């Protein structure tokens, strides 16, 4: 095999996390947000519109808040607290 040496020295491949749970939340300010919780328990994809572009938020470790440039999601499951850029934190229910 001409690539045997390259394959033998190749680094380990880590696949990106898959979607573990998807939730639609209604927040206290009457807005809707859509959150995909990923299988690594350290990443979420947040959208402010059902088919909008996702924003990736990450947590330092599992169980900590997910954050990215002005965004923050705390919690998981049926109730979360979400902060969007330029807005105060609001409670949201799924």
C-alpha positions in Angstrom: 0.0 0.0 0.0 1.6 3.3 -1.1 -0.1 5.2 1.8 0.8 2.7 4.5 3.4 5.0 6.2 1.1 8.0 6.1 -1.8 6.0 7.6 0.4 4.6 10.3 1.5 8.1 11.3 -1.9 9.8 11.0 -3.4 11.4 14.1 -6.6 10.3 15.7 -9.7 11.7 14.1 -12.4 13.2 16.4 -15.8 13.5 14.9 -17.9 16.6 15.7 -20.7 16.1 18.3 -24.2 15.2 17.0 -27.5 16.6 18.1 -28.6 15.0 21.4 -31.8 17.0 22.0 -33.6 19.9 20.2 -36.0 22.2 22.1 -38.1 25.2 21.2 -38.5 27.6 24.1 -41.0 30.4 24.8 -39.3 33.1 26.9 -40.8 35.5 29.5 -40.5 38.4 27.0 -42.7 36.3 24.6 -39.8 35.6 22.2 -39.0 32.1 20.8 -35.6 30.5 20.7 -34.5 27.2 19.3 -31.7 25.3 21.0 -29.9 22.1 19.9 -28.0 20.4 22.7 -25.1 18.4 21.3 -23.8 15.0 22.4 -20.6 16.3 23.9 -22.6 18.1 26.7 -20.4 21.2 26.1 -21.9 22.7 22.9 -25.3 24.1 21.9 -26.5 25.6 18.7 -28.9 28.5 19.3 -31.3 30.1 16.7 -33.6 33.0 17.2 -35.7 31.9 14.1 -36.8 28.4 13.3 -34.8 28.2 10.1 -32.3 30.9 11.1 -28.5 30.6 11.1 -27.3 28.9 14.3 -24.9 30.4 16.8 -22.5 28.0 18.5 -22.2 28.4 22.3 -19.7 26.3 24.3 -19.2 25.5 28.0 -15.9 25.1 29.7 -17.1 21.8 31.0 -20.3 19.8 31.2 -22.9 21.4 33.5 -21.5 24.9 33.1 -23.3 27.7 31.2 -22.9 27.8 27.4 -21.5 31.1 26.1 -20.4 33.0 23.0 -20.0 36.7 22.2 -23.0 38.2 24.1 -25.0 34.9 24.2 -25.5 32.7 27.2 -27.6 29.7 27.9 -27.9 28.2 31.4 -29.6 24.9 32.1 -31.2 22.3 29.8 -34.4 20.3 29.5 -37.7 22.0 29.9 -36.5 25.3 31.5 -33.4 27.4 30.7 -32.2 31.0 31.2 -31.1 32.7 28.0 -29.2 35.9 27.4 -29.0 37.4 23.9 -26.7 40.3 22.9 -27.9 43.6 24.2 -30.7 42.0 26.3 -31.2 40.9 29.9 -31.4 37.3 30.9 -34.9 35.8 30.6 -36.4 32.6 31.8 -37.6 30.3 29.0 -39.8 27.2 29.0 -39.9 24.3 26.5 
